[in-house]
Amino acid sequence: MPTSMRAVELVRFGGADTAFSTRERPQPVPGPGEVLVRVMATSVNPLDLQTRRGDYRDQVTLPAVIGSDVSGVVVATGPGADDFQPGDEVWYLAPAFTGHGTYAEFHVVDQALVARKPAHLSHAEAAGLALVGVTVWEALVERAAVQAGERVLVHGGAGGVGSIAVQIAKALGAEVITTARARDHEFVTELGADTAIDFSAGDYAPQIRAMGGVDVVLDTVGGDTLSRSPEILADRGRVVSIVDIAEPQNLLAAWGVNATYHFVFVSPGRAKLEALGRLVDRGSLRPVIGAVLPLNDIAQAHTLLEGGSTAGGHKRPRGKIAIAVQ
């Protein structure tokens, strides 16, 4: 087995074109309770963009390897790591801000965070599902406690998180409304949305109020979503946000509908991955991979996710951007 590995390091905060450098690093060695995984695929997420820009510079020491998603193959285990054997195909969500992220050929992780990869998923699909899937599970199941028959609004249903949220909300038995541009309405309907509203064509709130409001709002877009949610919430409705609050918002209207707000910064865990895997096996959940780029093209992947275009003219795709490492 090699003693070094290729990794993409974040060497400076700022724009994608100058932030990264591909370098050789020592291959990590698994400690007690840890497994060494050959990373077959990872993906890029909004958290990666925020980290690269310097939003969390107090928690990141440069140079650092960032990235959270892994789908790969166990190649070695540390003392006491008996849950897996070399050759097992696994997937997981790595802890954030360690400096030893997943933009690399190998990664070491506590076996308690690892699950066996669903056989129905490719490595790119599994890597594209880990962070967003666990985030949505925590948001809709553990925080909002969505029940069958409730009405759920997913903001941004054509995005990486939204496309998973629509599917999971539907699998929970909810009636699903989502906001998406008109060109994406057929796409989100195929994912399971019962109603799609073109947010760019006018105010979404009157349409939802005419339907009787919603029990749960999942905010994946930010802006004024938090302050406007009381306009469309049923009494005792819940709002779950996975977006940083850029500036203070007036939430006084939330008292009028007895609203509950949850803010999610997700925590890794095997149980959540296994729950997602069961939905995959049932055919109720499938990650949407819009593009797969090689590890050396991390900067291009960041540019695409930010809504820009690459030198080749490629623009941000629907769903997730996966990175093929091996």
Rosetta silent file (secondary structure, phi, psi, omega in degrees, C-alpha in Angstrom):
SEQUENCE: MPTSMRAVELVRFGGADTAFSTRERPQPVPGPGEVLVRVMATSVNPLDLQTRRGDYRDQVTLPAVIGSDVSGVVVATGPGADDFQPGDEVWYLAPAFTGHGTYAEFHVVDQALVARKPAHLSHAEAAGLALVGVTVWEALVERAAVQAGERVLVHGGAGGVGSIAVQIAKALGAEVITTARARDHEFVTELGADTAIDFSAGDYAPQIRAMGGVDVVLDTVGGDTLSRSPEILADRGRVVSIVDIAEPQNLLAAWGVNATYHFVFVSPGRAKLEALGRLVDRGSLRPVIGAVLPLNDIAQAHTLLEGGSTAGGHKRPRGKIAIAVQ
SCORE:     score description
SCORE:     0.000 S_00000001
   1 L     0.000  138.958 -179.664    0.000    0.000    0.000 S_00000001
   2 L   -65.287  156.064  179.455    1.353    3.482   -0.817 S_00000001
   3 L  -101.902   -6.110  176.670    2.527    5.717    2.026 S_00000001
   4 E  -127.297  167.015 -178.588    1.511    8.968    0.360 S_00000001
   5 E  -147.443  158.805  174.690   -1.652   10.177   -1.318 S_00000001
   6 E   -87.452  134.755  178.867   -2.890   12.908   -3.586 S_00000001
   7 E  -143.759  150.631  174.026   -5.017   15.561   -1.894 S_00000001
   8 E  -100.531  116.089 -177.595   -6.429   18.940   -2.818 S_00000001
   9 E   -98.061  142.198  167.096   -5.492   21.455   -0.135 S_00000001
  10 E   -82.670  112.100 -173.931   -7.160   24.743    0.638 S_00000001
  11 L  -104.925  -17.411  174.899   -4.098   27.003    0.737 S_00000001
  12 L  -156.102  150.777  177.267   -5.752   30.424    0.920 S_00000001
  13 L   -80.714  145.085  177.945   -9.207   31.842    1.528 S_00000001
  14 L   140.342 -146.522 -176.509  -10.964   33.511   -1.357 S_00000001
  15 L   -69.400  154.227 -176.024  -11.982   32.724   -4.913 S_00000001
  16 H   -62.703  -30.619 -173.595  -12.041   29.181   -6.259 S_00000001
  17 H   -72.181  -17.286 -178.280   -9.431   29.890   -8.926 S_00000001
  18 H  -123.287    0.281 -170.416   -6.660   30.652   -6.419 S_00000001
  19 H   -84.881  -24.294 -167.443   -7.717   28.782   -3.273 S_00000001
  20 E  -115.543  153.813  173.433   -6.629   25.206   -4.014 S_00000001
  21 E  -145.493  132.464  177.510   -3.461   23.274   -4.714 S_00000001
  22 E   -86.374  124.802 -173.450   -3.092   19.555   -5.484 S_00000001
  23 E  -140.507  165.363  171.701   -0.292   18.078   -3.375 S_00000001
  24 E   -89.890  134.702  177.651    1.115   14.850   -2.008 S_00000001
  25 E  -128.880  156.475  173.098    0.367   14.189    1.657 S_00000001
  26 E   -61.966  138.061  176.905    1.265   11.327    3.970 S_00000001
  27 L   -69.401  132.935 -178.689   -1.389    8.638    3.854 S_00000001
  28 L   -68.299  156.667  179.737   -3.268    8.598    7.190 S_00000001
  29 L  -117.550  128.797 -177.819   -3.023    5.624    9.543 S_00000001
  30 L   -69.776  134.312  175.336   -6.127    4.374   11.375 S_00000001
  31 L   -94.925 -168.138 -179.979   -6.023    4.605   15.159 S_00000001
  32 L   -56.987  129.041  177.623   -8.129    2.726   17.721 S_00000001
  33 L    75.644    8.715 -176.912  -11.699    2.358   16.515 S_00000001
  34 E  -111.295  158.198  174.665  -10.925    3.922   13.148 S_00000001
  35 E  -124.117  145.945  173.819  -11.017    2.703    9.554 S_00000001
  36 E   -98.498  125.560 -174.801   -8.891    3.770    6.600 S_00000001
  37 E  -118.772  131.357  168.859  -11.010    4.269    3.485 S_00000001
  38 E   -78.096  114.933 -175.863   -9.919    4.579   -0.114 S_00000001
  39 E   -75.880  115.278  175.806  -12.091    7.472   -1.259 S_00000001
  40 E   -87.616  -34.665  179.545  -13.814    6.571   -4.513 S_00000001
  41 E  -154.225  149.377  170.448  -15.990    9.691   -4.614 S_00000001
  42 E  -135.044 -167.684  177.252  -16.748   12.819   -2.649 S_00000001
  43 E  -152.837  171.509  175.889  -18.844   15.893   -3.473 S_00000001
  44 E  -107.950  144.610 -176.598  -18.968   19.652   -3.040 S_00000001
  45 L  -134.778  160.565  175.755  -21.438   21.356   -0.716 S_00000001
  46 H   -53.570  -33.961  176.726  -22.345   24.928    0.268 S_00000001
  47 H   -59.229  -37.137  177.914  -20.388   24.376    3.493 S_00000001
  48 H   -64.142  -40.914  178.549  -17.276   23.857    1.358 S_00000001
  49 H   -62.859  -43.838 -179.997  -17.889   27.160   -0.426 S_00000001
  50 H   -63.850  -41.580  178.528  -18.308   28.972    2.875 S_00000001
  51 H   -63.340  -45.031 -179.451  -15.142   27.396    4.259 S_00000001
  52 H   -62.212  -39.268 -178.922  -13.168   28.304    1.134 S_00000001
  53 H   -69.411  -21.866 -179.476  -14.374   31.900    1.229 S_00000001
  54 L   105.445   12.316  179.945  -13.217   32.243    4.830 S_00000001
  55 L   -62.701  -27.092 -179.086  -16.576   32.312    6.626 S_00000001
  56 L  -118.949   36.116 -173.664  -15.162   29.869    9.199 S_00000001
  57 H   -61.099  -25.538  178.728  -11.551   31.004    9.143 S_00000001
  58 H   -70.840  -16.363 -178.263  -11.369   30.913   12.945 S_00000001
  59 H  -107.636   -0.021 -175.463  -12.017   27.159   12.818 S_00000001
  60 L  -126.237  124.120  176.239   -9.741   26.268    9.888 S_00000001
  61 L  -101.679  122.667 -179.347   -5.940   26.280    9.928 S_00000001
  62 L   -85.818  149.449   -5.787   -4.351   26.478    6.487 S_00000001
  63 L   -73.724  148.184 -177.667   -3.305   24.501    4.589 S_00000001
  64 E  -139.315  148.793  169.084   -6.308   22.235    5.101 S_00000001
  65 E   -96.692  123.931  179.709   -8.117   19.502    3.246 S_00000001
  66 L  -106.536 -172.600 -177.012  -11.844   20.226    3.312 S_00000001
  67 L   106.661  145.980 -172.725  -14.854   18.191    2.166 S_00000001
  68 L  -124.011  -28.278 -172.593  -17.397   16.087    4.056 S_00000001
  69 E   -92.656  141.328  174.957  -18.813   13.298    1.874 S_00000001
  70 E  -139.972  133.542  159.890  -17.204    9.906    1.285 S_00000001
  71 E  -128.958  127.676 -174.967  -18.127    6.811   -0.623 S_00000001
  72 E  -167.647 -158.628 -174.193  -15.304    4.332   -0.799 S_00000001
  73 E  -129.248  130.494  176.396  -13.721    1.032    0.190 S_00000001
  74 E   -66.466  129.677  178.048  -12.199    0.063    3.541 S_00000001
  75 E  -114.794  -19.234  178.204   -8.513   -0.790    3.105 S_00000001
  76 E  -161.265  156.815  178.765   -7.370   -1.109    6.735 S_00000001
  77 E  -129.011  148.719  176.424   -8.757   -1.013   10.270 S_00000001
  78 L   -87.700  174.798  179.171   -7.302    0.190   13.541 S_00000001
  79 L   -56.477  130.692  177.504   -7.285   -1.670   16.865 S_00000001
  80 L    80.825   -2.569  177.980  -10.822   -2.444   18.014 S_00000001
  81 L   -88.466   84.491 -171.631  -12.428   -1.405   14.731 S_00000001
  82 L  -103.117   -0.070 -176.776  -14.289   -4.662   14.218 S_00000001
  83 L   -76.341  -20.176 -175.338  -17.440   -3.436   12.467 S_00000001
  84 L  -135.402  158.033  178.263  -15.812   -3.462    9.024 S_00000001
  85 L  -126.056  155.007  174.585  -13.291   -5.459    7.062 S_00000001
  86 L   -53.917  135.641 -177.403  -10.981   -4.516    4.189 S_00000001
  87 L   101.403  -16.281  178.617  -12.966   -4.610    0.970 S_00000001
  88 L   -68.425  133.549  174.388  -16.239   -3.373    2.502 S_00000001
  89 E   -87.248  126.559 -172.253  -17.900   -0.630    0.476 S_00000001
  90 E  -134.322  165.725  172.041  -18.928    2.176    2.823 S_00000001
  91 E  -145.404  154.860 -179.324  -20.244    5.721    2.894 S_00000001
  92 E  -169.984  169.800  175.379  -20.273    8.405    5.541 S_00000001
  93 E  -111.463  117.846 -177.412  -20.304   12.061    6.483 S_00000001
  94 L   -81.526  149.453  176.183  -16.986   13.236    7.936 S_00000001
  95 L   -60.978  147.378 -178.992  -16.830   15.754   10.802 S_00000001
  96 L   -83.869  157.169  169.013  -16.302   19.347    9.710 S_00000001
  97 L    64.535   29.609  176.394  -13.328   21.621   10.390 S_00000001
  98 L   -89.925  -19.851 -174.156  -10.760   18.951   11.195 S_00000001
  99 L    86.430   -7.479  179.834   -8.370   19.983    8.424 S_00000001
 100 E  -122.681   67.696 -175.350   -8.349   16.371    7.215 S_00000001
 101 L   -85.572 -157.022 -164.787  -11.358   16.358    4.910 S_00000001
 102 L  -107.031    4.959  174.134  -12.412   14.256    1.966 S_00000001
 103 L   -81.012   60.284 -173.213  -10.790   15.961   -1.045 S_00000001
 104 E  -157.631  163.457 -177.382   -8.154   13.222   -0.923 S_00000001
 105 L   -76.345  -25.044  178.263   -7.445    9.668   -2.075 S_00000001
 106 E  -135.028  153.232 -179.762   -7.612    8.231    1.468 S_00000001
 107 E  -149.436  140.227  176.788   -9.464    9.230    4.617 S_00000001
 108 E  -107.814  138.276 -176.806   -9.494    7.997    8.223 S_00000001
 109 E  -151.092  152.611  173.334  -12.692    8.100   10.274 S_00000001
 110 E   -62.039  129.774 -176.943  -14.241    6.733   13.465 S_00000001
 111 H   -62.148  -20.759 -179.446  -16.095    3.540   12.508 S_00000001
 112 H   -66.429  -17.848 -179.182  -19.140    4.742   14.493 S_00000001
 113 H   -94.577   -3.141 -169.181  -19.830    7.289   11.732 S_00000001
 114 E  -103.573  143.297  173.778  -19.621    4.757    8.896 S_00000001
 115 E  -130.700  159.339  175.364  -22.350    2.685    7.235 S_00000001
 116 E   -71.389  135.379 -177.550  -22.312    0.116    4.467 S_00000001
 117 L   -65.889  132.861  174.475  -23.010    1.686    1.098 S_00000001
 118 L   -57.782  130.759 -175.988  -26.442    0.849   -0.352 S_00000001
 119 L   -62.494  -24.260 -176.846  -25.845   -1.629   -3.156 S_00000001
 120 L   -78.767   -7.817 -177.462  -28.252    0.260   -5.399 S_00000001
 121 L  -106.854  140.654  168.998  -26.070    3.392   -5.382 S_00000001
 122 L   -73.796  169.297  177.594  -22.893    4.094   -7.297 S_00000001
 123 H   -62.811  -40.129  178.965  -20.029    5.692   -5.398 S_00000001
 124 H   -62.603  -41.552  179.552  -20.810    9.062   -6.984 S_00000001
 125 H   -66.548  -42.694 -179.839  -24.467    8.783   -5.941 S_00000001
 126 H   -64.433  -42.661  178.643  -23.621    7.763   -2.387 S_00000001
 127 H   -64.309  -33.765  179.050  -21.115   10.596   -2.030 S_00000001
 128 H   -75.928  -12.099 -177.138  -23.719   13.016   -3.364 S_00000001
 129 H  -101.392  -25.583 -167.770  -26.285   11.859   -0.818 S_00000001
 130 H   -55.527  -64.331 -175.448  -24.366   11.683    2.459 S_00000001
 131 H   -67.253  -47.722 -177.333  -24.351   15.286    3.722 S_00000001
 132 H   -66.371  -38.258 -179.903  -27.564   16.444    2.083 S_00000001
 133 H   -64.956  -46.639  179.147  -29.397   13.255    3.036 S_00000001
 134 H   -64.573  -38.104  178.220  -28.359   13.386    6.682 S_00000001
 135 H   -61.298  -48.067 -179.041  -29.197   17.104    6.769 S_00000001
 136 H   -66.628  -39.809  178.514  -32.711   16.558    5.419 S_00000001
 137 H   -59.493  -46.720  179.522  -33.290   13.571    7.696 S_00000001
 138 H   -64.282  -39.708 -176.889  -32.357   15.610   10.737 S_00000001
 139 H   -67.625  -50.657 -172.358  -34.432   18.563    9.533 S_00000001
 140 H   -87.413  -35.207 -175.895  -37.661   16.777    8.586 S_00000001
 141 H   -92.143  -52.383 -172.985  -37.618   13.674   10.810 S_00000001
 142 H   -82.499  -31.698 -178.880  -35.700   14.597   13.952 S_00000001
 143 H   -97.511  -61.039 -176.251  -36.554   18.298   14.197 S_00000001
 144 L   -75.304  -20.547  179.924  -39.834   18.973   12.364 S_00000001
 145 L    51.376   52.427 -178.231  -41.191   15.461   13.077 S_00000001
 146 L   -59.856  133.684 -179.755  -43.169   15.449    9.832 S_00000001
 147 L  -112.630  153.583  176.408  -46.243   13.232   10.002 S_00000001
 148 L   -56.762  135.892  179.222  -48.208   11.542    7.227 S_00000001
 149 L    92.483  -12.881  176.749  -50.908   13.835    5.887 S_00000001
 150 L   -76.669  163.120  179.614  -49.149   17.063    6.812 S_00000001
 151 E  -108.250  126.860 -175.197  -48.325   19.693    4.208 S_00000001
 152 E  -121.021  133.027  172.725  -44.644   20.553    3.748 S_00000001
 153 E  -103.523  121.995  174.967  -43.115   23.428    1.791 S_00000001
 154 E  -107.193  113.378  175.387  -39.598   22.784    0.491 S_00000001
 155 L   -76.063  133.482  176.124  -37.920   25.934   -0.743 S_00000001
 156 L    73.159   52.424 -173.489  -35.622   25.299   -3.720 S_00000001
 157 L   -68.207  -15.242  179.938  -36.809   21.842   -4.683 S_00000001
 158 L   -91.815   -3.523 -178.004  -34.524   21.538   -7.721 S_00000001
 159 L   -83.282 -179.449 -177.507  -31.325   22.075   -5.723 S_00000001
 160 H   -61.303  -45.907  177.812  -28.984   19.573   -4.124 S_00000001
 161 H   -78.375  -45.123 -176.167  -30.733   19.634   -0.733 S_00000001
 162 H   -59.677  -38.737 -178.855  -34.206   20.418   -2.042 S_00000001
 163 H   -64.791  -30.712  175.506  -34.281   17.488   -4.453 S_00000001
 164 H   -78.907  -38.360 -178.822  -33.636   15.134   -1.541 S_00000001
 165 H   -63.701  -40.434  177.832  -36.073   16.936    0.755 S_00000001
 166 H   -58.459  -44.992 -177.555  -38.920   16.582   -1.722 S_00000001
 167 H   -67.356  -43.365 -177.873  -38.349   12.825   -1.896 S_00000001
 168 H   -69.362  -41.106  177.681  -38.005   12.300    1.852 S_00000001
 169 H   -60.100  -40.907  178.178  -41.056   14.441    2.663 S_00000001
 170 H   -65.863  -40.762  178.961  -43.058   12.400    0.171 S_00000001
 171 H   -64.016  -26.947  177.413  -41.749    9.142    1.648 S_00000001
 172 L   -79.238   -4.848  178.099  -42.962   10.344    5.061 S_00000001
 173 L    92.093   14.587 -178.466  -46.470   10.623    3.630 S_00000001
 174 L   -84.882  157.876  164.806  -46.615   14.412    3.405 S_00000001
 175 E   -84.331  126.793 -169.397  -48.237   16.574    0.748 S_00000001
 176 E  -112.872  124.123  170.985  -45.266   18.376   -0.773 S_00000001
 177 E  -110.982  141.409  176.817  -45.178   21.897   -2.161 S_00000001
 178 E  -141.020  151.193  172.680  -41.934   23.263   -3.545 S_00000001
 179 E   -96.126  135.744  179.839  -40.646   26.470   -5.060 S_00000001
 180 L  -165.608  154.415  175.649  -38.726   26.122   -8.308 S_00000001
 181 L   -65.012  154.504 -175.211  -38.356   27.920  -11.598 S_00000001
 182 H   -55.350  -36.157 -178.142  -40.894   26.972  -14.248 S_00000001
 183 H   -66.180  -17.165 -178.438  -38.286   25.083  -16.249 S_00000001
 184 H  -102.159    3.714 -174.944  -37.780   22.761  -13.253 S_00000001
 185 H   -64.665  -41.615  178.300  -41.450   22.007  -12.524 S_00000001
 186 H   -63.071  -40.035  179.584  -41.510   18.732  -14.428 S_00000001
 187 H   -61.174  -50.718 -177.032  -38.308   17.675  -12.659 S_00000001
 188 H   -70.326  -28.801  175.794  -39.570   18.355   -9.119 S_00000001
 189 H   -66.704  -39.984  176.806  -42.912   16.744   -9.923 S_00000001
 190 H   -63.843  -30.062  177.452  -41.097   13.590  -10.972 S_00000001
 191 H   -71.946  -22.120  178.857  -39.294   13.674   -7.612 S_00000001
 192 L   131.059   -1.414  179.428  -42.645   13.629   -5.833 S_00000001
 193 L   -65.112  135.397  176.781  -43.781   17.239   -5.426 S_00000001
 194 L   -83.141  -32.427  179.980  -47.556   17.610   -5.493 S_00000001
 195 E  -139.558  134.517  175.930  -47.404   21.326   -6.287 S_00000001
 196 E  -120.065  132.801 -177.589  -44.620   23.426   -7.800 S_00000001
 197 E  -119.385  128.752  179.497  -44.651   27.228   -7.575 S_00000001
 198 L   -79.597  102.045 -177.011  -42.480   29.449   -9.772 S_00000001
 199 H   -67.209  -20.835 -177.883  -40.893   31.787   -7.226 S_00000001
 200 H   -84.187   -9.271 -176.121  -39.500   33.981  -10.020 S_00000001
 201 H   -97.134   -1.736 -178.556  -42.960   34.720  -11.460 S_00000001
 202 L   153.773 -176.303 -177.061  -44.410   36.413   -8.384 S_00000001
 203 L   -71.370  127.381 -178.630  -45.059   36.106   -4.669 S_00000001
 204 L   -78.248  -24.625 -170.953  -45.399   32.484   -3.556 S_00000001
 205 H   -62.303  -46.295 -179.129  -47.206   33.244   -0.296 S_00000001
 206 H   -58.694  -36.438  179.776  -50.742   34.033   -1.643 S_00000001
 207 H   -64.614  -39.859 -178.527  -50.809   30.744   -3.558 S_00000001
 208 H   -73.737  -38.181  176.495  -49.901   28.770   -0.451 S_00000001
 209 H   -61.600  -37.270  179.031  -52.357   30.648    1.765 S_00000001
 210 H   -64.822  -22.445  178.362  -55.090   29.824   -0.754 S_00000001
 211 L   -86.926   -6.078 -179.326  -54.251   26.153   -0.242 S_00000001
 212 L   103.273    9.063  178.960  -54.706   26.485    3.523 S_00000001
 213 L    80.708 -177.033 -177.775  -51.089   27.042    4.499 S_00000001
 214 E  -130.570  157.541  177.427  -48.459   24.483    5.450 S_00000001
 215 E   -87.156  -30.810 -175.673  -47.445   22.618    8.589 S_00000001
 216 E  -137.822  136.947  171.081  -43.702   22.664    7.903 S_00000001
 217 E  -116.219  126.939  172.224  -41.371   24.987    5.996 S_00000001
 218 E  -106.393  115.189 -177.936  -37.896   23.766    5.048 S_00000001
 219 E   -94.455  111.905  175.772  -35.657   26.722    4.261 S_00000001
 220 L  -114.663    3.414 -171.507  -32.793   25.864    1.926 S_00000001
 221 L  -118.733  -22.751 -179.864  -32.473   29.293    0.285 S_00000001
 222 L    81.582 -144.982 -176.972  -32.187   31.958    2.980 S_00000001
 223 L    67.301 -135.004 -178.318  -33.164   35.552    2.303 S_00000001
 224 L   -96.012   20.506 -176.427  -36.430   36.562    3.957 S_00000001
 225 H   -58.235  -42.225 -176.498  -37.724   33.005    4.239 S_00000001
 226 H   -65.792  -44.937 -176.725  -37.672   32.980    8.041 S_00000001
 227 H   -73.132  -24.483 -178.373  -39.539   36.235    8.494 S_00000001
 228 H   -92.213  -13.164 -177.848  -42.141   35.383    5.834 S_00000001
 229 H   -57.065  -38.575  179.283  -42.859   31.832    6.998 S_00000001
 230 H   -59.310  -22.320  178.321  -45.569   32.900    9.490 S_00000001
 231 H   -64.342  -25.009 -172.846  -47.583   34.203    6.512 S_00000001
 232 L  -121.053    0.667 -177.612  -48.076   30.647    5.281 S_00000001
 233 E   -84.500  140.143  166.609  -47.860   28.509    8.423 S_00000001
 234 E   -72.012  165.914  178.903  -50.781   26.737    9.984 S_00000001
 235 E   -58.759  136.335 -177.279  -51.142   27.129   13.746 S_00000001
 236 E    63.653   29.592  176.519  -48.265   25.462   15.590 S_00000001
 237 E   -72.142  165.660 -177.797  -46.352   25.101   12.356 S_00000001
 238 E  -124.651  142.930  175.952  -42.625   24.427   12.259 S_00000001
 239 E  -120.744  129.631  176.731  -39.820   26.081   10.331 S_00000001
 240 E  -122.316  125.373 -178.934  -36.482   24.354    9.812 S_00000001
 241 E  -118.631  137.696  175.261  -33.578   26.297    8.319 S_00000001
 242 L  -113.760   13.776 -173.599  -30.234   24.957    7.147 S_00000001
 243 L  -111.044  137.138  174.480  -29.038   28.376    5.949 S_00000001
 244 L   -59.407  142.536  176.694  -26.839   30.844    7.811 S_00000001
 245 L   -86.860  110.785 -175.470  -28.698   34.007    8.827 S_00000001
 246 L   -71.280  -32.131  179.709  -26.865   36.815    7.025 S_00000001
 247 L  -151.436  159.519 -178.200  -28.585   39.569    8.994 S_00000001
 248 L   -58.651  144.800  177.154  -31.157   39.839   11.810 S_00000001
 249 L  -126.385  145.164 -179.887  -34.764   39.122   10.858 S_00000001
 250 L   -83.598  113.624 -177.830  -37.939   40.178   12.613 S_00000001
 251 L  -109.059   20.645 -178.139  -39.774   37.037   13.717 S_00000001
 252 H   -58.485  -33.295 -178.326  -42.501   38.721   15.800 S_00000001
 253 H   -64.569  -19.478 -179.551  -45.183   37.368   13.451 S_00000001
 254 H   -64.237  -27.655  178.622  -44.214   33.838   14.493 S_00000001
 255 H   -63.859  -33.252 -176.154  -45.954   34.392   17.844 S_00000001
 256 H   -65.953  -20.950  179.498  -49.260   34.820   16.045 S_00000001
 257 H  -119.748   15.198  179.156  -49.198   31.232   14.761 S_00000001
 258 L    53.143   43.093 -174.604  -47.354   29.627   17.687 S_00000001
 259 L   -75.855  149.794  172.647  -44.499   28.745   15.322 S_00000001
 260 E  -114.663  132.478  178.870  -41.452   26.704   16.255 S_00000001
 261 E  -112.097  135.903  175.216  -38.120   27.432   14.567 S_00000001
 262 E  -123.759  141.280  177.192  -35.261   24.957   14.261 S_00000001
 263 E  -122.844  124.573 -168.717  -31.763   25.699   12.975 S_00000001
 264 L  -113.406  118.999  161.542  -29.747   22.718   11.781 S_00000001
 265 L  -116.420  107.980 -160.935  -25.995   22.279   11.587 S_00000001
 266 L   -68.412  151.007  174.840  -25.950   18.586   11.005 S_00000001
 267 L  -113.795  137.425 -178.853  -24.075   15.991   13.055 S_00000001
 268 L   -66.550  160.731  176.569  -22.698   12.786   11.453 S_00000001
 269 L   175.192  142.369 -178.198  -24.007    9.390   12.464 S_00000001
 270 H   -66.771  -39.834 -174.375  -24.444    5.831   11.235 S_00000001
 271 H   -60.272  -38.255  179.799  -28.113    5.517   12.192 S_00000001
 272 H   -67.509  -40.816  177.845  -29.135    8.359    9.877 S_00000001
 273 H   -63.069  -41.417  179.285  -27.219    6.846    6.975 S_00000001
 274 H   -65.318  -37.132  176.381  -28.845    3.477    7.559 S_00000001
 275 H   -63.920  -41.416  176.857  -32.290    5.101    7.593 S_00000001
 276 H   -64.000  -40.216  179.312  -31.499    6.780    4.279 S_00000001
 277 H   -60.474  -35.852  178.397  -30.245    3.472    2.928 S_00000001
 278 H   -66.845  -37.309  175.952  -33.576    1.848    3.724 S_00000001
 279 H   -65.861  -38.945  176.821  -35.363    4.539    1.709 S_00000001
 280 H   -61.552  -46.692 -177.887  -32.965    3.914   -1.170 S_00000001
 281 H   -63.808  -30.358  178.554  -33.608    0.163   -0.997 S_00000001
 282 H   -78.199  -10.719 -176.197  -37.389    0.789   -1.044 S_00000001
 283 L    83.044   13.797 -177.999  -37.035    2.899   -4.159 S_00000001
 284 L   -93.244   -7.900 -175.323  -38.262    6.012   -2.306 S_00000001
 285 L  -145.582  131.242  176.421  -35.017    7.966   -2.527 S_00000001
 286 L  -144.618  123.086  178.490  -32.491    8.525   -5.276 S_00000001
 287 L   -66.327  147.370  177.737  -29.785   11.175   -5.287 S_00000001
 288 L  -102.982  110.907 -179.923  -29.709   13.521   -8.248 S_00000001
 289 E  -103.409  111.615 -177.343  -26.169   13.840   -9.607 S_00000001
 290 E   -85.941  -23.845 -179.492  -25.947   16.685  -12.074 S_00000001
 291 E  -160.690  149.272  173.965  -22.228   16.433  -12.798 S_00000001
 292 E  -127.360  119.816 -179.037  -19.189   14.323  -11.935 S_00000001
 293 E  -117.291  155.313  176.435  -15.778   16.001  -12.074 S_00000001
 294 E   -74.827  162.696 -176.766  -12.290   14.627  -11.336 S_00000001
 295 H   -56.818  -37.738 -178.576  -10.452   15.517   -8.119 S_00000001
 296 H   -66.152  -13.637 -177.522   -8.126   17.903   -9.935 S_00000001
 297 H  -103.028   30.826  178.673  -11.145   19.983  -10.978 S_00000001
 298 H   -56.154  -42.402 -178.564  -12.271   20.954   -7.465 S_00000001
 299 H   -60.022  -42.171  177.569  -12.010   24.645   -8.363 S_00000001
 300 H   -64.040  -38.856  178.682  -14.359   24.147  -11.326 S_00000001
 301 H   -61.438  -41.549  177.432  -16.776   22.242   -9.096 S_00000001
 302 H   -63.411  -42.563  179.378  -16.859   25.181   -6.671 S_00000001
 303 H   -61.225  -43.039  178.389  -17.449   27.605   -9.531 S_00000001
 304 H   -63.433  -44.487 -177.498  -20.363   25.532  -10.812 S_00000001
 305 H   -64.469  -31.753  178.960  -21.942   25.220   -7.371 S_00000001
 306 L   -76.663   -2.944  177.967  -21.749   28.989   -6.909 S_00000001
 307 L    94.477    8.262  177.371  -23.789   29.398  -10.068 S_00000001
 308 L   -87.913 -167.582  177.396  -20.949   30.375  -12.363 S_00000001
 309 E  -131.672  151.309 -178.816  -19.755   28.694  -15.529 S_00000001
 310 L   -84.553  173.626  179.031  -16.515   26.915  -16.371 S_00000001
 311 L   -59.636  -26.841  179.140  -14.083   27.746  -19.145 S_00000001
 312 L   -84.212    2.409  178.123  -15.861   25.098  -21.210 S_00000001
 313 L    88.163    5.100  179.647  -19.192   26.889  -20.840 S_00000001
 314 L   -72.847  140.392  179.677  -20.729   24.418  -18.382 S_00000001
 315 E  -117.358  167.316 -174.687  -23.288   25.904  -15.990 S_00000001
 316 L   -54.600  125.468 -179.950  -24.618   24.827  -12.612 S_00000001
 317 L   -86.936  169.957  170.421  -26.502   21.539  -13.002 S_00000001
 318 L   -69.602  153.953  174.119  -29.509   20.289  -11.107 S_00000001
 319 L    71.321 -150.750 -171.955  -28.799   18.281   -7.981 S_00000001
 320 E   -95.355  155.887  172.390  -25.338   17.539   -6.637 S_00000001
 321 E  -107.168  112.225 -179.129  -21.853   17.859   -8.077 S_00000001
 322 E   -95.203  156.399  178.433  -19.866   14.733   -7.295 S_00000001
 323 E  -120.132  119.229  175.684  -16.078   14.336   -7.431 S_00000001
 324 E   -83.404  114.817 -174.016  -14.573   11.130   -8.778 S_00000001
 325 L   -90.453  -45.187 -176.983  -11.419   10.621   -6.735 S_00000001
 326 L   -98.654    0.000    0.000  -10.166    7.232   -7.959 S_00000001
